[in-house]
Amino acid sequence: MADHHLEEFDKEAGCVPVLHPEDVKTQSHYSHGYSDSLARKSHIDDYSTWDIVKATQYGIFDRCRELVEAGYDVRQPDKENVTLLHWAAINNRIDLSRYYISKGAIVDQLGGDLNSTPLHWATRQGHLSMVVHLMKYGADPSLIDGEGCSCIHLAAQFGHTSIVAYLIAKGQGETPLDLAKQRKNVWMINHLQEARQAKGFDSPSFLKRLKADKEFRQKVMLGTPFLVIWLMGFIADLDIDSWLIKGLMYGGVWAMVQFLSKSFFDHSMHSALPLGIYLATKFWMYATWFFWLWTDLPVLSVHLPFLVNSVGLFYNFGKSWKSDPGVIKATEEQKKKTIVELAESGHLDLSIFCSTCLIQKPVRSKHCAVCNRCIAKFDHHCPWVGNCVGAGNHRYFIGYLFFLLGMIIWMIYGCFLYWSVHCETSYQKDGFWTYVTEIASCSPWIFWMFLNSLFHFLWVAVLLMCQMYQIACLGITTNERMNARRYKHFKVTTTTIESPFNHGCIRNIIDFFEFRCFGLFRPVMVDWTHQYTIEYDQTTGSGYQLV
């Protein structure tokens, strides 16, 4: 059947693909199937009760006009921040879009999950006639959506050659790099320049070659905190009375950081930089302990417990950092089989299927946007350990926080012992402010390490308490606590979250840490990488896992 015949048949039947905002993220989400004629006929026999969104999707002009004339504001977005003009655009309802614009609809209104305009929606769907129509009413094809794409990018991405040609003819021929520079999108500029250099289009200078080296950039992002923390304490510790000179030196440090950040920091800084700060802080704390504090502190009562605690810290940090957090793996054959089974059973929906990893998602799992992988019993992505926290390493993460807190406490204690030996002041004798100024001037480096320790103590203590509360008292993960309303197996009120995984404080702790205590306890072991269902006890209403 010819395309124009399909369009005529579509109008007569009133049947169109009903698309939702979350369905316009990739072309593969578009559904163009048509039902049989009887089903189509049933759609238009009685549309008097339809709301205006549904009527717009199916192109029922009379019903839409009736509701607008009755007072419906065409600029009013629905609960998903989508306007009527968006729905008309994606379903190619030119008459309705013309009518809505005449009634005050905003042509370039942003909406939906991707923060797109109606022109973006029409472009993604490949409706050239709607693209032409909207641009005649002033729609701007150069606007970018929530993913940084303009209409010409979308048309090229989804293979709509005719729309690409039309947009170029209308003056939208700038390259993606040109558009990124116009909008000062640093992330997009860096990626596009990397792509050009990788293809040999540019002949970069030595500095540009360094910028293009991902491994070198990673080292710079990890190494910068080491240098900055040392310089901050080193400058303060210099035997120079003039604070003007020190201020100029700190200004130089700031300028250096600005140069490094603009030259070498990229989109991965959000994960690399926190890890670098953690590693640098701990490195200089240990350097301070061994080179500044070692001779002044007793071995058995201070150094030995500190070293024992450090062994626990290094072990649990290494396991949190490098161990598998619970990545859900599947071969290509398994992925294909899963897709076929879910599709044929009518369960191929995003609530249980990850469209990125192409796998069925186990219960309590989540796709990590940072790592780009699905993690079993996902808690959160922790930049301080450079890894996700999930079923495979959550216990090690708790151990890491516990021993890290212990290390910081020992460091703070060591600082006070150092001041008691080397500084001629005390809190009892001089009072708070005099004591603080005296210890700061007595050894600026030790005071700088003390401030770092105090800062890390605060966030580590809070994080550890929150984690233990969730594990012991609620029986949920951080992700589940923050997004409980999205999961149907949680009962959420304004003050409580009822979890099917909560079996009481003692049992929660035993199961989480897998305590056996020489056979006295029997923890429930669940393989969360293959746990897809939750069974409920109908008598109590509580949930339990199928092992």
Secondary structure, DSSP 8 states (H G I E B T S, - for coil): --HHHHHHHHHHHT------GGGGSSGGG-------HHHHHHHHH--TT--HHHHHHTT-HHHHHHHHHTT--TT---TTS--HHHHHHHTT-HHHHHHHHHTT--TT--BTTTTB-HHHHHHHHT-HHHHHHHHHTT--TT---TTS--HHHHHHHTT-HHHHHHHHHTT----HHHHHHHTT-HHHHHHHHHHHHHTT-----HHHHHHH-HHHHHHHHHHHHHHHHHHHHHHHHSS---HHHHHHHHHHHHHHHHHHHHHH--TTHHHHHHHHHHHHHHHHHHHHIIIIIGGGS-IIIIIHHHHHHHHHHHHHHHHHHHS---B----HHHHHHHHHHHHHHT--STTTEETTTTEE--TT-EEETTTTEEETT--EEETTTTEEESTTTHHHHHHHHHHHHHHHHHHHHHHHHHHHHH-S--HHHH-HHHHHHHHHHH-HHHHHHHHHHHHHHHHHHHHHHHHHHIIIII---HHHHHTGGG-TT-EE-SS-EE-TT---HHHHHHHHHT--TTTT-------TTS---EEE-TTT--EEE--
